[in-house]
Every structure is written in structure tokens, then in C-alpha cells.
């Protein structure tokens, strides 16, 4: 495993999760990517990632069931998807410093893998599982709710994502449906997409992101901002 400076960062993360113990061994495997395993022979975090996906799903479902007592199954499912998708998990992992903790093979790290959405999301799931195994469900639950779910807008308005809002607007005001043109850049380890949204053949906005879906959402959001600014100026 890595050196003492790395372990200090892991201890800091554990303190953030409410654990004061100085021993990092129970959660170290959560940060071992399979590319590091191939070079160093250590067990990877894949099994923890598998378990963490289920634990995270349960924590999220329980939170939503309690927090939105009047919401039907469809509304709860939309909110759950907003919480557990890879982009949302990766944003939280990046904010918590996972990019400095995940252990990658040389090639993967040189290719920018520490900021890869899938790798960061997987590490977050694996860390959630490690907390669950080492300290129990309440510890994992407190961490996920405080550090991840609480950071996400789950209001009714937020459930209509930018693409949906733009589609409604375009159909109502232009009688047309938005069309997206996507271009992939970057590498397989660190993909980057650019999306352009057009209505009636006219470009309304462009955006970028680590996935086609994220880039389209960014383009739709840019289009909505531009349309809002035009309305305000008129």
C-alpha cells in the first residue's frame, strides 16, 4: 500500500466520516483500482464496489422514503437516479479528495484516470461498503447522507432536468424539438464530450462534460440561460 502521507489523507477522510480511529486498514482496499492491482498484486476494490452499490442504493431509498412521504414510486425513482448516478458520485468523490487517494497503475494515472468519472464513482461506492463492513450501517448512512445526499438539490423543480425543461420550452414557443450534436474528445481513461443543441436549425447553446449525457445537459442549461437573458433584455 502507499506511504504515510497517503494514510494521513485516509485518516482525514475517516474523521470526516465520524471515525477517530487511527487505523486505516479497514478502508484501504476501497481505493485500489484494478490497474494498480495488475502492477502490484494487491486485491482491487471491485468487490467492495459491488457491495457499495447495493448499500448506497439502500441508504438512498431509505432516505427518500422517509424524507418524501407523499411522493409516489415514480418520483422516488427519479430522485434516486439523481443521487446514485456516476456523475453525482464522482462530483462528491472529487470534492472529498478521492482523486488524491485512488491508487492507479502508472499508465492509468498518467492518462488522467484519477479524475475519471467511473473510477471516482467506483471508489466512492467502495468506500461506502468499507465503512459499512468496518463500522456498520449507521456509520455508512451518516456519511452518505451528510457528505453526498445533502449536497444534491432534490426539489420538485430540480427533478425536471435542463434537457426536459428546454424540450418543453422549445415545443411551446418554437413548435420544434431540440436536436443535439455531440463530439467526443479526450481519452478512454478521461473522456470529454462537447454537445451543441439546436432548435429549428439554430444553435441555442453548447456544453461539455465527462459523458455525452452530461455534455447535453450542460448545452441545454446554456440554452436556457441564453433564452432567459434574451427575455430579460426584451
C-alpha positions in Angstrom: 0.0 0.0 0.0 1.1 3.6 -0.3 3.0 5.7 2.1 2.3 7.6 5.4 1.3 10.8 3.6 -1.4 8.8 1.8 -2.6 7.3 5.1 -2.8 10.7 6.7 -5.3 11.7 3.9 -7.3 8.5 4.5 -7.4 9.3 8.3 -8.7 12.8 7.4 -11.4 11.2 5.3 -12.3 8.8 8.2 -12.5 11.7 10.6 -14.9 13.4 8.1 -16.9 10.2 8.2 -17.0 10.5 12.0 -14.4 7.9 12.8 -11.5 8.8 15.1 -9.5 5.6 14.9 -6.0 5.9 13.6 -6.1 2.5 11.8 -6.7 2.9 8.0 -6.5 -0.8 7.1 -10.3 -1.4 7.1 -10.9 1.1 4.3 -7.6 1.0 2.3 -8.8 -1.5 -0.3 -11.6 0.9 -1.3 -9.0 2.9 -3.2 -7.2 0.2 -5.0 -8.2 0.3 -8.7 -7.7 -2.8 -10.8 -4.9 -1.1 -12.8 -2.9 -0.8 -9.6 -3.7 -4.5 -8.8 -2.2 -5.6 -12.1 1.1 -3.9 -11.3 1.3 -4.6 -7.5 -0.7 -7.7 -7.0 -3.0 -6.3 -4.3 -6.7 -7.1 -4.2 -8.7 -4.4 -6.0 -11.8 -2.5 -4.9 -14.1 -4.3 -7.3 -15.8 -6.5 -4.8 -16.3 -3.5 -2.4 -17.7 -1.5 -5.3 -20.2 -4.2 -6.0 -21.3 -4.2 -2.3 -21.2 -0.5 -2.1 -23.6 -0.1 -5.0 -26.2 -2.1 -3.0 -25.5 -0.3 0.3 -25.7 3.1 -1.4 -29.0 2.1 -3.0 -30.5 1.0 0.3 -29.3 4.2 2.1 -30.7 6.4 -0.7 -34.0 4.5 -0.9 -34.5 4.7 2.9 -33.7 8.4 3.0 -36.1 9.2 0.2 -38.9 7.1 1.7 -38.6 9.0 4.9 -38.0 12.5 3.5 -40.7 12.5 0.8 -43.6 10.6 2.5 -46.1 11.8 -0.2 -44.1 11.0 -3.3 -45.1 8.1 -5.4 -42.8 5.4 -6.7 -42.0 7.2 -9.9 -41.0 10.4 -8.2 -38.8 8.5 -5.7 -37.2 6.6 -8.6 -36.3 9.9 -10.4 -34.8 11.3 -7.2 -32.8 8.1 -6.5 -31.3 8.2 -10.0 -30.2 11.8 -9.4 -28.4 10.7 -6.2 -26.7 7.4 -7.3 -25.6 8.2 -10.9 -21.9 8.1 -11.6 -21.6 11.8 -12.3 -23.1 12.8 -9.0 -21.0 10.2 -7.1 -17.8 11.4 -8.9 -18.5 15.1 -8.0 -18.7 14.2 -4.3 -15.7 12.0 -4.5 -13.7 14.8 -6.2 -14.8 17.3 -3.6 -13.7 14.9 -0.8 -10.2 14.4 -2.3 -10.6 10.9 -3.7 -8.6 11.8 -6.8 -5.5 12.0 -4.4 -6.4 8.7 -2.7 -7.3 6.3 -5.5 -4.3 4.1 -6.4 -3.9 3.6 -10.1 -1.4 1.8 -12.4 1.2 4.0 -14.0 -0.5 4.2 -17.4 -3.9 4.9 -16.0 -2.6 7.7 -13.7 -0.6 9.3 -16.5 -3.7 9.3 -18.6 -5.7 11.3 -16.0 -7.5 8.3 -14.5 -7.6 9.9 -11.1 -10.3 12.3 -12.4 -12.2 9.6 -14.4 -15.9 9.7 -13.5 -16.3 5.9 -13.4 -13.2 5.4 -11.3 -14.2 8.1 -8.8 -17.7 6.8 -8.6 -16.5 3.3 -8.1 -14.1 4.4 -5.3 -17.0 6.2 -3.5 -19.1 3.1 -3.7 -16.2 1.0 -2.4 -15.5 3.4 0.5 -19.2 3.3 1.4 -19.0 -0.5 1.5 -15.8 -0.4 3.6 -17.5 1.9 6.2 -20.4 -0.5 6.3 -18.3 -3.6 6.8 -15.9 -2.0 9.4 -18.3 0.2 11.3 -21.8 -0.8 10.5 -24.8 0.6 8.5 -25.3 3.7 10.7 -21.8 4.9 10.0 -22.1 4.4 6.3 -25.6 6.0 6.4 -24.4 9.1 8.2 -21.5 9.6 5.8 -23.6 9.2 2.6 -26.4 11.4 3.8 -24.2 14.2 5.2 -21.5 14.3 2.5 -23.4 13.3 -0.6 -27.2 13.4 -0.5 -27.4 16.6 1.5 -25.4 18.3 -1.4 -27.9 17.4 -4.1 -31.0 19.5 -4.9 -34.0 17.2 -4.7 -36.7 19.8 -5.0 -39.6 19.2 -7.5 -38.1 21.8 -9.8 -34.7 20.2 -9.9 -36.3 16.9 -11.0 -37.1 18.5 -14.3 -33.5 18.4 -15.7 -32.3 21.0 -18.2 -33.0 18.9 -21.3 -36.6 18.3 -20.2 -37.1 22.0 -19.4 -35.6 23.0 -22.8 -37.8 20.5 -24.6 -40.9 21.8 -23.0 -39.9 25.4 -23.8 -38.9 24.7 -27.4 -42.2 22.8 -28.2 -44.3 25.6 -26.6 -42.5 28.6 -28.1 -41.0 27.3 -31.3 -43.1 24.3 -32.1 -40.0 22.2 -32.5 -37.9 19.7 -30.6 -34.2 20.2 -29.7 -31.6 18.3 -31.6 -28.1 17.6 -30.1 -24.8 17.2 -32.0 -22.1 15.5 -30.0 -18.4 15.3 -30.4 -16.1 13.1 -28.3 -12.6 14.3 -27.2 -10.2 13.2 -24.6 -9.1 9.7 -24.0 -10.8 6.4 -23.0 -9.5 6.9 -19.4 -10.6 10.5 -19.3 -13.3 11.1 -21.9 -14.6 14.6 -22.7 -17.7 15.4 -24.8 -18.9 18.6 -26.4 -22.6 19.0 -27.2 -24.4 21.6 -29.3 -28.1 21.9 -29.1 -30.1 23.3 -32.0 -33.8 24.2 -32.4 -35.1 24.7 -35.9 -31.5 24.5 -37.2 -30.4 27.4 -34.9 -27.7 26.8 -32.2 -29.0 27.8 -28.8 -26.2 26.5 -26.6 -23.1 24.4 -26.2 -21.7 22.5 -23.3 -19.1 19.9 -22.3 -18.8 17.1 -19.8 -17.3 13.7 -19.0 -20.1 11.9 -20.7 -22.5 12.5 -23.6 -25.4 12.9 -21.2 -23.6 15.4 -19.0 -22.5 17.4 -22.1 -26.1 17.5 -23.4 -27.4 18.7 -20.0 -24.7 21.4 -20.0 -25.7 22.5 -23.5 -29.4 22.6 -22.6 -28.6 24.6 -19.4 -26.6 27.1 -21.5 -29.5 27.4 -24.0 -32.0 28.1 -21.1 -29.7 30.8 -19.7 -29.4 32.4 -23.1 -33.2 32.3 -23.6 -33.7 33.8 -20.1 -31.2 36.6 -20.8 -33.0 37.4 -24.1 -36.4 37.6 -22.4 -35.0 39.8 -19.7 -33.4 42.1 -22.3 -36.5 42.5 -24.4 
